[in-house]
Structures are given as C-alpha cells and as structure tokens.
Amino acid sequence: MGALTLTNVTKSFGATEVIKGVDLHVNDGEFCVFVGPSGCGKSTLLRMIAGLEDCTRGEIQIDGKRVNEVAPAKRELAMVFQSYALYPHLTVRDNMGLALKQAGFSKADIGRATDRAADMLALEPLLQRRPSELSGDQRQRVAIGRAIVRTPKLFLFDEPLSNLDAALRVATRIEIARLHRELGATMVYVTHDQIEAMTLADRIVVLRAGKVEQNGAPMELYNDPANTFVAGFIGSPQMNFLKAGALGMRSDTMGVRPEHLTISREHGQMAGTVSHVEKLGGETLVYVNVADQGLLTVRLFGEHNFMVDETVHVTPDASRAFHFDAAGLRLR
C-alpha cells in the first residue's frame, strides 16, 4: 500500500548537483530513516518524494506508480515538518481535521478520524485548546495527529523532534515508534541524529554529499559498515580510528568502537594520558591522548575513577576491530 521506489533520482540547482543518482526501495510498512550530516541532501530527497521539489532526472514510484508529475496533494502522503505549522486561531480539533474538511469529508467522518488520532496521541483533553496554550511536545503531537487523520499511504517526517528538549525528544520518539507499530504504515523519517535513526528505523539510509553511502538494518550498519564514513557516523560515542601501521597491521586504518577498548593503569598496548573523564552514572567515558594516534574514547560500563593527566594503557580488542584501506573502504 505504501511501497516507495527511487530509481536514479537526481536533483540539480543550476549547475550544482545536490542529489546524485539515488536508488532505493522502501517496503510497504517499513520505517526508513534518512540520516547524515547537514547538507548531505536528506531533506531535499524527502521534499522530492513529497513533490515539493522536482526531480532533475530519475523516477519516483509510490505503490508501483510513477508520481513525478503528480501534485503533492494527490500523492496520498502526509508530511510532518520540523516546525509545527499549526493555525493559531483554530482549536486542536479543527487543526487536526482541517485537511479532511477541505477535502469535503462529512462532519461525522472528520469527528471519527480526529477522535481516533486524538486517542492514539493522548490529545483528548486538549481538543478545545489553541496552539498558544500547548507545550512544544503537545504541538508536535497535534502535527502528527493532523497527518494521521488523512490515513495516507506514506508518512514523511522532516526532523520532527529537533525543536524539543532532550527529555521530550525521547518521549516523542517512543510515541512515533508506537504509532508505527499500531498503524503499520510506511514511514520515511529525516534526522541528523544517529541515535534517533538507530532507535526508530527498520532501515537506515546513510547519505553523504547527495549519495547513499550504505543502507540496511541499524545493527547491520553498526556491525558491518561499508566504509569509515558509515563506521564513524553510526554509533555513539563515535568509533575510534587508529593508524594501523603503527600497530603492526597491514591495513591503513583500524576502527575500534569505544566499548571495545580496554584501559589499565598497569599495562596495555598503547600508553597515553587521560585528557577528560565523563561520569554518566551507568557508564564512564574516558578520553585518552595517545602519541601518534590522537584522542581515543574508551567506554566503560559503571563508575570508574580515572583522573585527568594520569598515565594509562589502552588496548583494542583485535577480534572486534574493523580494517579500512587508504580510500576508507572496509577490508573483508
């Protein structure tokens, strides 16, 4: 009902090509997340799917039907933006039901659809309020509810949590995941936050400079990155990259995740000096300056009392390391 296929999709603004031949298939009911740094083209690609930007070349299909020439309102999709874009003079109920009213639905049908969405999003007590009377989290839930009432084939989310504080981002992220399970709808979600990508996605598409670097299930990308860019982007804290030659390795670069480094005051493979310690309660992050390697991050579970400026020894778990060539490509 909501499968999405992109075939050699490109977008140019004048002489500048910002989307460079993207091929992708998103299965019906799948939660797909576009992730990448600012300027990688993820929001532009989403706007092309929505019909808000034209394709320069290539084809976009929804349910096997080409939609390149179809107006946004006719593509049977709903989009939730970073900004809530609510009408300030309308109540929550009227904001959520406006698209159905404009489409000519009956008051009874609008009421049923709005009540269902309000129940799913715990908005029933707020239906008679106006946006100025709502918190940021509540406004975003209203924006999501406005999308739900339309029962689209495809939901598009463009960084919907970026205006929320940390606690509300977590809570709303959980709500979006729950909604996906309940609705069973296809969702395409844009974020620069790889934690959002890892926790929400069935499939992650990692973009850089308008190209897909890799796509797959979250743990597939975490455990089997194709190159140093994906390896460094997926995972928090970021992967450590070591000069493999200095460690007697034949590869150009060895990648080791922070939890796969051990640290000792007595002995180890590399000596270094503690630069900073972050005590987070359930885990401790120790930043160690190692000669010829730079700053390494060691992730320890639980509480640990390493001190700034003390000498320590760090050892990578060779069995969990990744090896890359001079071009940054993964060596198998």
C-alpha positions as a Markdown table, in Angstrom:
| # | Residue | x | y | z |
|---|---|---|---|---|
| 1 | Met | 0.0 | 0.0 | 0.0 |
| 2 | Gly | 2.9 | 2.4 | 0.7 |
| 3 | Ala | 6.0 | 1.0 | -1.0 |
| 4 | Leu | 8.4 | 3.6 | -2.3 |
| 5 | Thr | 10.9 | 3.2 | -5.1 |
| 6 | Leu | 13.5 | 5.7 | -6.2 |
| 7 | Thr | 15.4 | 5.0 | -9.4 |
| 8 | Asn | 18.5 | 7.0 | -10.3 |
| 9 | Val | 17.0 | 10.1 | -8.7 |
| 10 | Thr | 19.0 | 13.3 | -9.1 |
| 11 | Lys | 18.4 | 16.9 | -8.3 |
| 12 | Ser | 20.4 | 19.9 | -9.5 |
| 13 | Phe | 20.1 | 23.6 | -8.6 |
| 14 | Gly | 21.6 | 25.3 | -11.6 |
| 15 | Ala | 25.0 | 23.7 | -12.2 |
| 16 | Thr | 25.1 | 22.2 | -8.7 |
| 17 | Glu | 24.0 | 18.6 | -8.4 |
| 18 | Val | 22.9 | 18.0 | -4.8 |
| 19 | Ile | 21.3 | 14.6 | -5.2 |
| 20 | Lys | 23.5 | 12.3 | -7.2 |
| 21 | Gly | 21.7 | 9.2 | -8.6 |
| 22 | Val | 19.9 | 7.7 | -5.6 |
| 23 | Asp | 18.4 | 4.2 | -6.0 |
| 24 | Leu | 16.3 | 2.9 | -3.1 |
| 25 | His | 13.3 | 0.7 | -2.3 |
| 26 | Val | 11.3 | 1.0 | 0.9 |
| 27 | Asn | 9.0 | -1.8 | 1.6 |
| 28 | Asp | 5.3 | -1.4 | 2.4 |
| 29 | Gly | 5.0 | -0.8 | 6.2 |
| 30 | Glu | 8.7 | -0.2 | 6.7 |
| 31 | Phe | 10.2 | 2.6 | 8.9 |
| 32 | Cys | 13.0 | 4.1 | 6.8 |
| 33 | Val | 15.3 | 6.8 | 8.2 |
| 34 | Phe | 17.5 | 9.1 | 6.1 |
| 35 | Val | 20.5 | 10.2 | 8.2 |
| 36 | Gly | 23.6 | 12.2 | 7.5 |
| 37 | Pro | 25.4 | 15.4 | 8.3 |
| 38 | Ser | 23.9 | 18.9 | 7.5 |
| 39 | Gly | 24.0 | 19.5 | 3.7 |
| 40 | Cys | 24.0 | 15.8 | 2.7 |
| 41 | Gly | 20.7 | 16.1 | 0.8 |
| 42 | Lys | 18.4 | 14.2 | 3.1 |
| 43 | Ser | 15.7 | 16.9 | 3.4 |
| 44 | Thr | 15.9 | 17.7 | -0.3 |
| 45 | Leu | 15.4 | 14.0 | -1.1 |
| 46 | Leu | 12.3 | 13.9 | 1.2 |
| 47 | Arg | 10.9 | 17.0 | -0.4 |
| 48 | Met | 11.3 | 15.3 | -3.8 |
| 49 | Ile | 9.3 | 12.3 | -2.6 |
| 50 | Ala | 6.7 | 14.7 | -1.3 |
| 51 | Gly | 6.5 | 16.6 | -4.6 |
| 52 | Leu | 7.7 | 19.9 | -3.1 |
| 53 | Glu | 10.9 | 19.7 | -5.3 |
| 54 | Asp | 11.0 | 18.3 | -8.9 |
| 55 | Cys | 13.4 | 15.6 | -9.9 |
| 56 | Thr | 16.0 | 16.7 | -12.4 |
| 57 | Arg | 16.3 | 13.0 | -13.6 |
| 58 | Gly | 15.1 | 9.7 | -12.4 |
| 59 | Glu | 11.8 | 8.3 | -11.3 |
| 60 | Ile | 9.8 | 8.2 | -8.0 |
| 61 | Gln | 7.2 | 5.5 | -7.6 |
| 62 | Ile | 4.6 | 5.0 | -4.8 |
| 63 | Asp | 2.9 | 1.6 | -4.9 |
| 64 | Gly | 4.5 | 1.0 | -8.3 |
| 65 | Lys | 3.0 | 4.1 | -9.9 |
| 66 | Arg | 5.2 | 6.9 | -11.2 |
| 67 | Val | 4.4 | 10.2 | -9.3 |
| 68 | Asn | 7.0 | 12.6 | -10.8 |
| 69 | Glu | 4.3 | 14.6 | -12.4 |
| 70 | Val | 1.7 | 14.1 | -9.7 |
| 71 | Ala | 0.9 | 17.2 | -7.5 |
| 72 | Pro | 1.8 | 16.8 | -3.8 |
| 73 | Ala | -1.8 | 16.8 | -2.7 |
| 74 | Lys | -2.5 | 13.9 | -5.0 |
| 75 | Arg | 0.4 | 11.6 | -3.9 |
| 76 | Glu | -1.6 | 10.2 | -0.9 |
| 77 | Leu | 1.1 | 11.1 | 1.6 |
| 78 | Ala | 1.3 | 13.3 | 4.7 |
| 79 | Met | 4.3 | 15.3 | 5.9 |
| 80 | Val | 5.3 | 16.3 | 9.4 |
| 81 | Phe | 7.8 | 19.2 | 9.4 |
| 82 | Gln | 10.3 | 20.5 | 12.0 |
| 83 | Ser | 8.0 | 23.5 | 12.5 |
| 84 | Tyr | 4.6 | 22.6 | 13.7 |
| 85 | Ala | 2.8 | 24.9 | 11.2 |
| 86 | Leu | -0.5 | 24.9 | 13.2 |
| 87 | Tyr | -3.1 | 27.6 | 12.6 |
| 88 | Pro | -3.1 | 29.7 | 15.7 |
| 89 | His | -6.8 | 30.7 | 15.5 |
| 90 | Leu | -8.0 | 27.1 | 15.3 |
| 91 | Thr | -8.5 | 24.6 | 18.1 |
| 92 | Val | -6.6 | 21.4 | 18.3 |
| 93 | Arg | -9.6 | 19.5 | 16.9 |
| 94 | Asp | -10.0 | 21.9 | 14.0 |
| 95 | Asn | -6.3 | 21.9 | 13.2 |
| 96 | Met | -6.3 | 18.1 | 13.0 |
| 97 | Gly | -9.5 | 17.9 | 10.9 |
| 98 | Leu | -8.8 | 20.8 | 8.5 |
| 99 | Ala | -7.4 | 18.8 | 5.6 |
| 100 | Leu | -10.4 | 16.4 | 5.7 |
| 101 | Lys | -12.8 | 19.4 | 5.8 |
| 102 | Gln | -11.1 | 20.9 | 2.8 |
| 103 | Ala | -11.4 | 17.6 | 1.0 |
| 104 | Gly | -15.1 | 17.6 | 1.6 |
| 105 | Phe | -15.5 | 14.9 | 4.2 |
| 106 | Ser | -18.6 | 14.9 | 6.4 |
| 107 | Lys | -18.6 | 16.3 | 9.9 |
| 108 | Ala | -19.2 | 12.7 | 11.2 |
| 109 | Asp | -16.2 | 11.3 | 9.3 |
| 110 | Ile | -14.0 | 14.1 | 10.4 |
| 111 | Gly | -15.1 | 13.6 | 14.0 |
| 112 | Arg | -14.4 | 9.9 | 14.0 |
| 113 | Ala | -10.9 | 10.3 | 12.3 |
| 114 | Thr | -10.0 | 13.2 | 14.7 |
| 115 | Asp | -11.2 | 11.2 | 17.8 |
| 116 | Arg | -9.2 | 8.2 | 16.7 |
| 117 | Ala | -6.0 | 10.2 | 16.2 |
| 118 | Ala | -6.5 | 12.1 | 19.5 |
| 119 | Asp | -6.9 | 8.8 | 21.4 |
| 120 | Met | -3.7 | 7.4 | 19.8 |
| 121 | Leu | -1.8 | 10.5 | 20.8 |
| 122 | Ala | -3.4 | 11.2 | 24.2 |
| 123 | Leu | -4.7 | 14.5 | 23.0 |
| 124 | Glu | -8.4 | 14.1 | 24.1 |
| 125 | Pro | -8.1 | 16.7 | 27.0 |
| 126 | Leu | -6.6 | 19.2 | 24.6 |
| 127 | Leu | -9.0 | 19.2 | 21.7 |
| 128 | Gln | -10.6 | 22.5 | 22.5 |
| 129 | Arg | -7.3 | 24.4 | 23.2 |
| 130 | Arg | -5.5 | 26.6 | 20.7 |
| 131 | Pro | -1.8 | 26.2 | 19.8 |
| 132 | Ser | -0.7 | 29.0 | 22.1 |
| 133 | Glu | -2.0 | 27.0 | 25.0 |
| 134 | Leu | 0.1 | 24.0 | 24.2 |
| 135 | Ser | 3.7 | 22.9 | 25.0 |
| 136 | Gly | 6.2 | 22.1 | 22.2 |
| 137 | Asp | 5.6 | 18.4 | 22.7 |
| 138 | Gln | 1.8 | 18.8 | 22.5 |
| 139 | Arg | 2.1 | 20.9 | 19.4 |
| 140 | Gln | 4.2 | 18.3 | 17.6 |
| 141 | Arg | 1.7 | 15.6 | 18.6 |
| 142 | Val | -1.1 | 17.7 | 17.1 |
| 143 | Ala | 1.0 | 18.0 | 13.9 |
| 144 | Ile | 1.4 | 14.2 | 13.8 |
| 145 | Gly | -2.3 | 13.8 | 14.5 |
| 146 | Arg | -3.1 | 16.0 | 11.6 |
| 147 | Ala | -1.1 | 13.6 | 9.4 |
| 148 | Ile | -2.8 | 10.5 | 10.9 |
| 149 | Val | -6.3 | 11.6 | 10.2 |
| 150 | Arg | -5.6 | 11.6 | 6.5 |
| 151 | Thr | -4.7 | 7.8 | 6.5 |
| 152 | Pro | -2.0 | 8.3 | 3.9 |
| 153 | Lys | -0.1 | 5.6 | 2.1 |
| 154 | Leu | 3.2 | 7.2 | 3.2 |
| 155 | Phe | 4.2 | 9.3 | 6.2 |
| 156 | Leu | 7.1 | 11.7 | 5.7 |
| 157 | Phe | 8.9 | 13.2 | 8.8 |
| 158 | Asp | 11.4 | 16.1 | 8.4 |
| 159 | Glu | 13.4 | 16.3 | 11.6 |
| 160 | Pro | 10.2 | 16.5 | 13.7 |
| 161 | Leu | 11.9 | 16.3 | 17.1 |
| 162 | Ser | 14.6 | 18.9 | 16.7 |
| 163 | Asn | 12.7 | 21.7 | 18.4 |
| 164 | Leu | 12.0 | 19.6 | 21.5 |
| 165 | Asp | 14.3 | 19.4 | 24.6 |
| 166 | Ala | 16.1 | 16.1 | 25.3 |
| 167 | Ala | 13.5 | 14.5 | 27.6 |
| 168 | Leu | 10.7 | 15.3 | 25.2 |
| 169 | Arg | 12.6 | 14.0 | 22.2 |
| 170 | Val | 12.9 | 10.7 | 23.9 |
| 171 | Ala | 9.2 | 10.6 | 24.9 |
| 172 | Thr | 8.1 | 11.6 | 21.4 |
| 173 | Arg | 10.4 | 9.2 | 19.8 |
| 174 | Ile | 8.8 | 6.4 | 21.7 |
| 175 | Glu | 5.4 | 7.6 | 20.7 |
| 176 | Ile | 6.4 | 7.7 | 17.0 |
| 177 | Ala | 7.7 | 4.1 | 17.3 |
| 178 | Arg | 4.5 | 3.0 | 18.9 |
| 179 | Leu | 2.4 | 4.7 | 16.3 |
| 180 | His | 4.3 | 2.9 | 13.5 |
| 181 | Arg | 3.6 | -0.4 | 15.1 |
| 182 | Glu | -0.1 | 0.4 | 15.5 |
| 183 | Leu | -0.7 | 2.0 | 12.1 |
| 184 | Gly | 1.6 | -0.4 | 10.1 |
| 185 | Ala | 2.2 | 2.4 | 7.7 |
| 186 | Thr | 5.2 | 3.2 | 5.6 |
| 187 | Met | 7.3 | 6.0 | 7.2 |
| 188 | Val | 10.3 | 7.9 | 5.9 |
| 189 | Tyr | 12.0 | 10.0 | 8.5 |
| 190 | Val | 14.8 | 12.5 | 8.2 |
| 191 | Thr | 17.2 | 13.3 | 11.0 |
| 192 | His | 20.8 | 14.3 | 11.6 |
| 193 | Asp | 20.7 | 12.4 | 14.9 |
| 194 | Gln | 22.0 | 8.9 | 14.5 |
| 195 | Ile | 20.5 | 7.8 | 17.9 |
| 196 | Glu | 17.1 | 8.6 | 16.5 |
| 197 | Ala | 18.0 | 6.6 | 13.4 |
| 198 | Met | 19.2 | 3.6 | 15.4 |
| 199 | Thr | 16.2 | 3.5 | 17.7 |
| 200 | Leu | 13.4 | 4.1 | 15.2 |
| 201 | Ala | 14.4 | 2.5 | 11.9 |
| 202 | Asp | 13.8 | -0.8 | 10.3 |
| 203 | Arg | 16.2 | 0.5 | 7.6 |
| 204 | Ile | 18.7 | 3.3 | 7.8 |
| 205 | Val | 19.9 | 5.1 | 4.7 |
| 206 | Val | 23.2 | 6.9 | 5.3 |
| 207 | Leu | 23.7 | 9.9 | 3.0 |
| 208 | Arg | 26.8 | 12.0 | 2.3 |
| 209 | Ala | 27.1 | 14.8 | -0.3 |
| 210 | Gly | 23.9 | 13.6 | -2.2 |
| 211 | Lys | 24.9 | 9.9 | -2.4 |
| 212 | Val | 23.8 | 6.9 | -0.5 |
| 213 | Glu | 26.9 | 5.5 | 1.4 |
| 214 | Gln | 25.1 | 2.5 | 2.7 |
| 215 | Asn | 21.6 | 1.3 | 3.7 |
| 216 | Gly | 20.4 | -1.5 | 5.8 |
| 217 | Ala | 19.1 | -2.5 | 9.3 |
| 218 | Pro | 20.5 | -0.5 | 12.2 |
| 219 | Met | 22.7 | -3.2 | 13.7 |
| 220 | Glu | 23.8 | -4.3 | 10.2 |
| 221 | Leu | 25.3 | -0.8 | 9.7 |
| 222 | Tyr | 26.7 | -0.8 | 13.2 |
| 223 | Asn | 28.3 | -4.3 | 12.9 |
| 224 | Asp | 29.2 | -4.2 | 9.2 |
| 225 | Pro | 29.9 | -0.7 | 8.0 |
| 226 | Ala | 31.0 | -0.4 | 4.4 |
| 227 | Asn | 33.5 | 2.5 | 4.9 |
| 228 | Thr | 35.0 | 4.8 | 7.5 |
| 229 | Phe | 32.2 | 7.4 | 7.0 |
| 230 | Val | 29.4 | 5.0 | 7.9 |
| 231 | Ala | 31.5 | 3.5 | 10.7 |
| 232 | Gly | 32.2 | 6.9 | 12.2 |
| 233 | Phe | 28.7 | 8.2 | 11.8 |
| 234 | Ile | 26.7 | 5.2 | 13.2 |
| 235 | Gly | 27.4 | 4.7 | 16.9 |
| 236 | Ser | 27.7 | 7.0 | 19.9 |
| 237 | Pro | 30.3 | 7.7 | 21.1 |
| 238 | Gln | 31.9 | 7.7 | 17.7 |
| 239 | Met | 34.3 | 4.9 | 16.6 |
| 240 | Asn | 38.0 | 5.4 | 17.2 |
| 241 | Phe | 40.2 | 5.3 | 14.1 |
| 242 | Leu | 43.8 | 4.2 | 14.6 |
| 243 | Lys | 46.8 | 4.3 | 12.4 |
| 244 | Ala | 47.1 | 0.6 | 11.8 |
| 245 | Gly | 50.7 | 0.7 | 10.6 |
| 246 | Ala | 51.8 | 1.9 | 14.0 |
| 247 | Leu | 50.3 | -1.2 | 15.5 |
| 248 | Gly | 51.8 | -3.6 | 13.0 |
| 249 | Met | 48.7 | -4.0 | 10.9 |
| 250 | Arg | 48.7 | -4.2 | 7.1 |
| 251 | Ser | 45.6 | -2.1 | 6.7 |
| 252 | Asp | 45.7 | 1.7 | 6.5 |
| 253 | Thr | 43.2 | 2.3 | 9.3 |
| 254 | Met | 41.8 | 0.2 | 12.1 |
| 255 | Gly | 38.4 | 1.2 | 13.6 |
| 256 | Val | 37.6 | 0.3 | 17.2 |
| 257 | Arg | 34.4 | 1.2 | 19.0 |
| 258 | Pro | 34.8 | 2.8 | 22.4 |
| 259 | Glu | 33.4 | -0.2 | 24.2 |
| 260 | His | 36.0 | -2.5 | 22.5 |
| 261 | Leu | 38.9 | -0.7 | 24.1 |
| 262 | Thr | 40.2 | -1.8 | 27.5 |
| 263 | Ile | 42.1 | 0.6 | 29.8 |
| 264 | Ser | 44.5 | -0.2 | 32.6 |
| 265 | Arg | 46.9 | 1.7 | 34.9 |
| 266 | Glu | 49.5 | -1.1 | 34.8 |
| 267 | His | 49.9 | -2.4 | 31.2 |
| 268 | Gly | 48.5 | -2.4 | 27.7 |
| 269 | Gln | 49.3 | -1.9 | 24.0 |
| 270 | Met | 49.3 | 1.9 | 23.9 |
| 271 | Ala | 50.4 | 4.3 | 26.6 |
| 272 | Gly | 48.5 | 7.6 | 26.9 |
| 273 | Thr | 47.4 | 10.4 | 29.2 |
| 274 | Val | 43.8 | 10.9 | 30.4 |
| 275 | Ser | 42.5 | 14.2 | 28.9 |
| 276 | His | 38.9 | 14.2 | 30.2 |
| 277 | Val | 36.5 | 11.9 | 32.1 |
| 278 | Glu | 32.7 | 11.9 | 31.7 |
| 279 | Lys | 30.9 | 10.2 | 34.6 |
| 280 | Leu | 27.4 | 9.5 | 33.3 |
| 281 | Gly | 26.3 | 7.1 | 36.1 |
| 282 | Gly | 25.6 | 4.0 | 34.2 |
| 283 | Glu | 28.7 | 4.4 | 32.1 |
| 284 | Thr | 32.0 | 6.3 | 32.2 |
| 285 | Leu | 33.7 | 7.8 | 29.1 |
| 286 | Val | 37.5 | 8.2 | 29.4 |
| 287 | Tyr | 39.3 | 10.3 | 26.7 |
| 288 | Val | 42.9 | 9.3 | 26.3 |
| 289 | Asn | 45.6 | 11.1 | 24.3 |
| 290 | Val | 47.9 | 8.6 | 22.7 |
| 291 | Ala | 51.1 | 9.6 | 21.0 |
| 292 | Asp | 50.8 | 9.1 | 17.2 |
| 293 | Gln | 47.1 | 8.2 | 17.5 |
| 294 | Gly | 45.5 | 11.3 | 18.9 |
| 295 | Leu | 42.5 | 11.3 | 21.2 |
| 296 | Leu | 40.8 | 8.0 | 21.8 |
| 297 | Thr | 37.4 | 7.4 | 23.6 |
| 298 | Val | 37.1 | 4.5 | 26.0 |
| 299 | Arg | 33.6 | 3.5 | 27.1 |
| 300 | Leu | 33.3 | 1.7 | 30.4 |
| 301 | Phe | 30.1 | 0.4 | 32.0 |
| 302 | Gly | 29.5 | 1.5 | 35.6 |
| 303 | Glu | 31.5 | 4.0 | 37.7 |
| 304 | His | 35.3 | 4.3 | 37.3 |
| 305 | Asn | 37.7 | 6.8 | 39.0 |
| 306 | Phe | 40.3 | 7.6 | 36.3 |
| 307 | Met | 41.8 | 11.1 | 36.8 |
| 308 | Val | 42.8 | 13.8 | 34.3 |
| 309 | Asp | 46.6 | 13.8 | 33.5 |
| 310 | Glu | 47.2 | 10.2 | 34.8 |
| 311 | Thr | 49.1 | 7.8 | 32.6 |
| 312 | Val | 47.1 | 4.8 | 31.4 |
| 313 | His | 47.4 | 2.0 | 28.9 |
| 314 | Val | 44.8 | 1.3 | 26.2 |
| 315 | Thr | 44.4 | -2.0 | 24.3 |
| 316 | Pro | 42.0 | -2.6 | 21.3 |
| 317 | Asp | 40.1 | -5.9 | 21.1 |
| 318 | Ala | 41.5 | -7.1 | 17.8 |
| 319 | Ser | 38.7 | -9.5 | 17.3 |
| 320 | Arg | 36.1 | -6.7 | 17.2 |
| 321 | Ala | 38.2 | -4.2 | 15.1 |
| 322 | Phe | 37.4 | -3.1 | 11.6 |
| 323 | His | 40.1 | -2.5 | 8.9 |
| 324 | Phe | 39.9 | 0.0 | 6.1 |
| 325 | Asp | 42.1 | 0.8 | 3.1 |
| 326 | Ala | 43.6 | 4.2 | 2.2 |
| 327 | Ala | 40.4 | 5.2 | 0.5 |
| 328 | Gly | 38.4 | 4.4 | 3.6 |
| 329 | Leu | 36.7 | 1.3 | 2.2 |
| 330 | Arg | 36.2 | -1.7 | 4.5 |
| 331 | Leu | 38.6 | -4.6 | 4.1 |
| 332 | Arg | 37.0 | -8.0 | 4.5 |
